[in-house]
Amino acid sequence: MVLGSSNRVHEQKENFVRVEGDEDEFRHPLVREVCRLLELRSGWNPKLEGQLRNLLRSLKARQVCAVLRSQADERVALEFFYWADRQWRYKHYPVVYYAMLEVLSKTKLCQGAKRVLRLMARRGIERSPEAFGYVMVSYSRAGKLRHAMRMLTLMQKAGVELNVSICNTAIHALVMGNKLEKALRVLERMQLVGIAPNVVTYNCLIKGYCEVHRVEDALELIDEMPSRGCPPDKVSYYTVMGFLCKEKRVKEVRELVEKMTKDGGLLPDQVTYNNLVHMLSKHGYGDEAVEFLREAEEKGFRFDKVGYSAIVHSFCKDGRIDMAKEIVNEMFSKGCTPDVVTYTAVLNGYCRLGKVDQAKKMLQHMYKHGCKPNTVSYTALLNGLCRSQNSLEAREMMNMSEEEWWTPNAITYSVLMHGLRREGKLVEACDMVREMVKKGFLPNPVEINLLIQSLCRKGKINEAKRFMEECLNKGCAVNVVNFTTVIHGYCQMDDLETALSLLDDMYLSNKHPDAITYTTVINALGKKGRIQEATKLMIEMLGKGLDPTPVTYRTVPTGIVKRVGWTI
């Protein structure tokens, strides 16, 4: 966050932080009632608005801030902010403006944030660098880096002095926007105007170097930091370590830990070892993670189940289930009881190896040790069953979910649908999608298309069409690829009338055909000698600004190509 320099702004900032951390305000009856009325805004009437107006006059500034932060939709918070500002005998305190900007900084609503900043100027509210920083962050989230950087110019025009925090915000935005060179220029300008960079500044740049695979430059910057009056901290080293793990340069991780201790004078602590174990485990280096775990334990540090689970997951992912079980047994011996995450990792590891019977035993083992499997656990087992060609058994297990006290989610349904589809049980797969939609989970276009393709390959074109239309009517995200697949199916069955009818239906459903859709139908018409209709479609295709594909050129008769004026 960007801090202001004046005493008044500093006091406002202290109040702001205090308000943000006061959880009691979020539970205050007035705040909860205002939030309830805002949820009813679609059915507002003069009576409800009158109630809200009366409540507003009773709210303290920190409670107004709590209302703004409580909104799941930041646009509602902004509407309430402006509505309150228009009310008679009510005036926003400065802290409310900052709270509103903070809320907007977490979104892409950059124009709204800029309007609030302008309103502060009109109301005579002193604007600190923090206020401009919030707007800058919102612009950067929206991908408008140029507008974000203009905040620095607007600050100077408004007579607000730059400080290190706003410069850090600018550097961070540029790094996140893959503009490292511009971020380095901001660093140069900071030094020219006498603003001393701090460790946050350098850490942003270190991250930027790593993001563009310039790890040597990142290490060089770490070496230069002490001479620049700003020694690196552990975050500086952690950033590079994470990159080295990602790039499979594990040997250099150990060297960097030694460098951190020797050159930086920073002794590895619990946080250091936790980070190392998690980073190495995440990228598949379970053995190296165990080495650091042993080293940490020798120094008196203790790991919790989260650290152990990370290593277990790494071994399971590599198919080294025996090593994973050794770590689990070690957890028991050290009084660290595995949780559902640990067990699920092992269960999933068995399924990956096709050892579904062992996975089932692991599920029973969980119950035996008082660890209730969750949806992720059951979904992993269902996936294992489906990959072992036992999708019907998986279906039976899901039907028992209510008795076993777990709730299938979208991934569960998707796993089972694909399992049934791969086994050729297309009727059951379509039924699974219908059940999925009924439960409020919508399949994505890729899942829909895989099922449509399977139906078409089996010659069940009409069923594919009905299934697609059913998905469309239920609000699923049916796209042009789904339509094209069905159209292609009808073309292969020589049912061109239905294919042409579907082409028209696409416009009615606001799904515009692409070049592949047109080419599919044009090719089928050309093969049947329906040259006039094919020509009409090609002219229509050109009129919509669609470029013919190489396939189009190969499939249409040369006479048609010359008639519509294409250049081969």
Buried (B, 14 or more C-beta within 10 A) or exposed (E): BBBBEEEEBEEBBEBBEEBBEBEEBBEBEBBBBBBEBBEEBEEEEEEBBEEBBEBBEEBBBBBBBBBBBBBEEBEBBBBBBEBBBEEEEEEBBBBBBBBBBBBBBEBBBBBBBBBBBEBBEEEEBBBBBBBBBBBBBBBBBBEBBEBBBBBBEBBEEEEBBBBBBBBBBBBBBBBBBEBBEBBBEBBEEBEEEEBEBBBBBBBBBBBBBBBEEBBEBBBEBBEEBEEEEBBBBBBBBBBBBBBBBEEEBBEBBBEBBEBBBEEBEBEBEBEBBBBBBBBBBBBBBBBBBBBBBEBBEEEEBEBEBBBBBBBBBBBBBBEBBEBBBBBBEBBEEEEBEBBBBBBBBBBBBBBBBEBBEBBBEBBEBBEEEEBEBBBBBBBBBBBBBBBBEBBBBBBEBBEEBEEBEBEBBBBBBBBBBBBBBBBEBBEBBBBBBBBBBEBEBBBEBEBBBBBBBBBBEEEBBBBBBBBBBBBBEBEBBBBBBBBBBBBBBBBBBEBBEBBBEBBEBBEEEEBEBBBBBBBBBBBBBBBEEBBEBBBBBBEEBBEEEBEBBEBBBEBBBEEBBEEBEBEE
